[in-house]
């Protein structure tokens, strides 16, 4: 009897799952599910052709949701098999930095290119402008006191909005040079603020061009503006190397280019726990 062949070619997800199973990284239940999926038609996902559909007219998505993948067994308990993904909102420009406010019960997110922050209400799906000009904010997080911490590409800084409405700059330079484009941020339970500062956000599209002749502004013709007015003291800071470091009490700074030894292991202060 000839072997039975699968009518659908192996998907990228199946290959990924198979590789992780071979490496022993998946728990037994997850590996069984992944292997069994190879012999069944694959449901539509965000990377399939045709891609998954969203909205009221979309077909029913099977459970577990094909777009929820557990790559690290340490996060396995966070994936609820009977929960599926849903499209919350469509209409932004470049959406980043979702942060949940547990007291106000709303989701805050950044539209980096439009330089706005939005507030999304889960109960009715309503979206409104939270901050009309956010200096091209990207990552957001609420600290233990409910204060909003934001990474701003436009001003190349990390700020915190206090309860009285004032804005405090937590950091805007490192090693004697301005930051590049603070991107992702998380607040540790001890109050320290962890954030990344890659170099790919220092373009005029995201609010702040690099120095003339530097990698993001080779021709030297881009100038950063605010409401049409050229602000020369902020335009033209040369890019630093990418780096990740914490800002706050009880932590040493991570290397500007942390290697595996610097960020791995339970005894390393550079690990967010």
C-alpha positions as CSV (number, residue, x, y, z in Angstrom):
1,X,0.0,0.0,0.0
2,X,1.5,3.3,-1.0
3,X,2.2,5.9,1.7
4,X,-0.4,8.5,2.3
5,X,0.7,12.0,1.4
6,X,-0.5,15.2,2.8
7,X,-2.5,17.3,0.3
8,X,-1.0,20.5,1.8
9,X,2.7,21.3,1.8
10,X,4.4,21.7,5.2
11,X,3.9,25.2,6.5
12,X,6.5,27.4,8.1
13,X,4.8,27.0,11.4
14,X,4.9,23.2,11.1
15,X,8.6,23.3,10.3
16,X,9.2,25.6,13.2
17,X,7.3,23.4,15.5
18,X,9.1,20.3,14.3
19,X,12.5,21.9,14.8
20,X,11.6,22.9,18.4
21,X,10.3,19.4,19.1
22,X,13.5,17.9,17.8
23,X,15.5,20.3,20.1
24,X,13.4,19.3,23.1
25,X,12.1,22.8,23.7
26,X,8.4,22.0,23.7
27,X,6.5,20.3,26.4
28,X,5.0,16.9,25.5
29,X,1.4,18.1,25.0
30,X,2.5,20.9,22.7
31,X,4.8,18.7,20.6
32,X,2.0,16.1,20.1
33,X,-0.3,18.8,18.9
34,X,2.3,20.2,16.5
35,X,3.2,16.9,15.0
36,X,-0.4,15.9,14.5
37,X,-1.1,19.1,12.6
38,X,1.3,18.1,9.8
39,X,-1.2,15.5,8.6
40,X,-4.2,17.8,8.6
41,X,-5.2,20.7,6.4
42,X,-3.8,23.8,7.9
43,X,-6.2,26.6,9.0
44,X,-5.7,30.1,7.6
45,X,-3.3,32.2,9.6
46,X,-1.6,35.6,9.3
47,X,1.2,34.0,7.1
48,X,-0.9,31.6,5.0
49,X,-2.0,32.0,1.4
50,X,-4.7,33.2,1.3
51,X,-4.2,34.9,4.7
52,X,-6.6,34.8,7.6
53,X,-9.6,37.0,7.4
54,X,-10.8,39.3,10.2
55,X,-14.1,41.0,11.0
56,X,-17.7,40.0,11.2
57,X,-17.7,38.2,7.9
58,X,-14.6,36.1,8.6
59,X,-15.0,32.3,8.8
60,X,-14.9,30.6,12.2
61,X,-11.4,30.1,13.4
62,X,-10.6,26.7,14.9
63,X,-9.3,26.3,18.4
64,X,-6.5,26.4,19.5
65,X,-6.0,29.6,17.5
66,X,-3.3,28.9,14.8
67,X,-1.7,32.3,15.4
68,X,-1.0,31.7,19.1
69,X,2.3,29.9,19.2
70,X,4.2,28.9,22.4
71,X,7.9,28.8,21.7
72,X,9.1,28.7,25.3
73,X,7.5,26.2,27.7
74,X,7.8,28.8,30.4
75,X,5.0,30.7,28.8
76,X,2.8,27.7,28.2
77,X,0.4,28.4,31.0
78,X,-0.3,31.8,29.6
79,X,-1.8,30.4,26.4
80,X,-5.5,29.5,27.0
81,X,-6.5,26.9,24.4
82,X,-10.1,28.1,24.2
83,X,-9.2,31.8,23.6
84,X,-8.8,33.1,20.1
85,X,-7.5,36.3,18.6
86,X,-9.8,39.1,17.5
87,X,-9.4,42.3,15.5
88,X,-9.7,45.1,18.0
89,X,-9.3,48.1,15.7
90,X,-8.2,49.0,12.3
91,X,-7.4,52.6,11.2
92,X,-4.1,53.7,12.6
93,X,-0.9,54.5,10.8
94,X,2.0,52.7,12.6
95,X,0.6,51.3,15.9
96,X,3.1,50.4,18.7
97,X,3.4,50.2,22.4
98,X,0.1,48.8,23.8
99,X,-0.2,49.3,27.5
100,X,-3.1,48.3,29.7
101,X,-4.3,50.7,32.4
102,X,-5.9,48.5,35.0
103,X,-7.5,51.4,37.0
104,X,-9.0,53.2,34.0
105,X,-9.7,49.9,32.2
106,X,-8.4,51.1,28.8
107,X,-5.7,50.1,26.4
108,X,-3.3,52.9,25.5
109,X,-1.3,52.6,22.3
110,X,1.0,54.8,20.1
111,X,0.7,55.8,16.5
112,X,4.3,56.6,16.0
113,X,4.2,58.1,12.5
114,X,1.1,60.3,13.2
115,X,2.6,61.3,16.6
116,X,-0.6,60.5,18.5
117,X,-1.6,58.2,21.4
118,X,-5.0,56.5,21.4
119,X,-7.2,55.1,24.1
120,X,-9.2,51.9,23.3
121,X,-12.2,50.9,25.5
122,X,-12.6,47.1,25.5
123,X,-16.3,47.2,26.5
124,X,-17.5,48.9,23.3
125,X,-14.5,49.1,21.1
126,X,-14.5,52.9,21.1
127,X,-11.2,54.6,20.2
128,X,-10.3,58.2,21.0
129,X,-7.2,60.4,20.9
130,X,-5.5,60.2,24.3
131,X,-2.6,62.6,23.5
132,X,-2.9,64.7,20.3
133,X,0.9,65.2,19.9
134,X,3.1,62.5,21.5
135,X,6.5,63.4,19.9
136,X,6.3,60.2,17.9
137,X,6.0,58.0,21.0
138,X,6.6,54.2,20.6
139,X,6.7,52.0,23.7
140,X,4.5,52.6,26.7
141,X,4.1,51.2,30.2
142,X,2.3,52.1,33.4
143,X,4.3,51.9,36.5
144,X,3.2,50.7,39.9
145,X,1.7,54.1,40.7
146,X,-0.3,54.3,37.5
147,X,2.0,56.8,35.9
148,X,2.5,56.5,32.1
149,X,6.1,56.0,30.9
150,X,6.6,56.6,27.2
151,X,9.5,56.2,24.8
152,X,9.6,59.2,22.4
153,X,11.4,58.9,19.0
154,X,10.9,62.6,18.2
155,X,12.7,64.0,21.3
156,X,14.9,60.9,21.7
157,X,14.0,60.4,25.4
158,X,12.1,58.4,27.9
159,X,9.5,60.4,29.9
160,X,7.0,59.8,32.7
161,X,3.7,61.6,33.0
162,X,3.1,62.5,36.7
163,X,-0.3,62.5,38.4
164,X,-0.5,66.3,38.3
165,X,-0.1,66.2,34.5
166,X,3.5,67.3,34.4
167,X,6.1,65.5,32.3
168,X,9.4,64.3,33.7
169,X,12.3,63.4,31.5
170,X,13.8,60.2,32.9
171,X,16.7,59.9,30.4
172,X,17.6,61.6,27.1
173,X,21.3,60.8,26.8
174,X,23.9,58.0,27.4
175,X,27.6,58.2,27.5
176,X,27.6,61.9,26.8
177,X,25.5,61.5,23.6
178,X,21.8,61.8,22.9
179,X,19.8,58.6,22.7
180,X,18.8,57.2,19.3
181,X,15.1,56.3,19.4
182,X,13.9,54.7,22.7
183,X,11.6,51.9,21.5
184,X,10.4,49.3,24.0
185,X,9.9,49.9,27.7
186,X,9.0,47.9,30.8
187,X,8.8,48.8,34.5
188,X,10.3,46.4,37.0
189,X,8.5,45.8,40.3
190,X,11.3,47.6,42.1
191,X,10.5,50.8,40.2
192,X,13.4,50.7,37.7
193,X,12.6,51.4,34.0
194,X,14.0,49.1,31.4
195,X,14.1,50.2,27.8
196,X,15.7,49.5,24.4
197,X,17.4,52.2,22.3
198,X,17.9,50.9,18.7
199,X,19.1,53.1,15.9
200,X,16.3,52.3,13.3
201,X,13.9,55.0,14.6
202,X,16.0,58.0,14.0
203,X,14.5,59.0,10.7
204,X,12.3,62.0,9.7
205,X,9.4,59.5,9.2
206,X,9.4,58.8,12.9
207,X,10.1,62.4,14.0
208,X,13.8,62.9,14.2
209,X,16.5,62.5,11.5
210,X,20.0,61.5,12.1
211,X,23.0,63.9,11.8
212,X,23.9,64.9,8.2
213,X,26.1,62.2,6.7
214,X,25.1,59.6,9.3
215,X,23.5,56.3,8.4
216,X,19.9,57.5,8.5
217,X,20.5,60.8,6.8
218,X,23.4,60.3,4.3
219,X,22.6,63.3,2.1
220,X,22.2,65.7,5.1
221,X,19.0,67.2,3.8
222,X,16.5,66.0,6.4
223,X,15.8,68.4,9.3
224,X,13.6,67.7,12.3
225,X,10.7,70.2,12.7
226,X,8.0,70.8,15.3
227,X,4.7,72.2,13.9
228,X,6.6,73.6,10.9
229,X,9.3,75.4,12.9
230,X,12.9,74.3,12.6
231,X,14.3,73.5,16.0
232,X,18.1,73.4,15.3
233,X,19.2,72.4,18.8
234,X,17.4,69.1,18.4
235,X,18.2,68.4,14.7
236,X,21.4,66.5,13.9
237,X,22.6,64.2,16.7
238,X,24.8,61.4,15.4
239,X,23.5,57.8,16.1
240,X,24.9,55.8,18.9
241,X,25.4,52.0,18.8
242,X,22.2,50.1,19.8
243,X,22.0,49.3,23.5
244,X,19.6,48.0,26.1
245,X,19.8,49.1,29.7
246,X,17.7,49.7,32.9
247,X,17.2,53.1,34.5
248,X,16.5,53.0,38.2
249,X,17.6,51.9,41.6
250,X,19.5,48.7,42.3
251,X,20.6,48.0,38.8
252,X,23.9,48.3,36.9
253,X,23.8,49.4,33.3
254,X,24.0,46.7,30.7
255,X,26.7,46.9,28.1
256,X,25.9,49.0,25.0
257,X,25.9,45.8,23.0
258,X,25.1,43.1,25.5
259,X,26.2,39.6,24.6
260,X,24.5,36.4,25.7
261,X,26.5,36.2,28.9
262,X,25.4,39.7,29.9
263,X,21.7,39.2,29.6
264,X,21.2,35.5,30.4
265,X,20.9,33.8,33.7
266,X,18.9,34.4,36.9
267,X,21.8,36.2,38.6
268,X,22.2,38.9,35.9
269,X,20.8,42.3,36.8
270,X,20.2,42.9,33.1
271,X,17.4,40.3,33.0
272,X,13.9,41.6,33.5
273,X,12.2,39.3,36.1
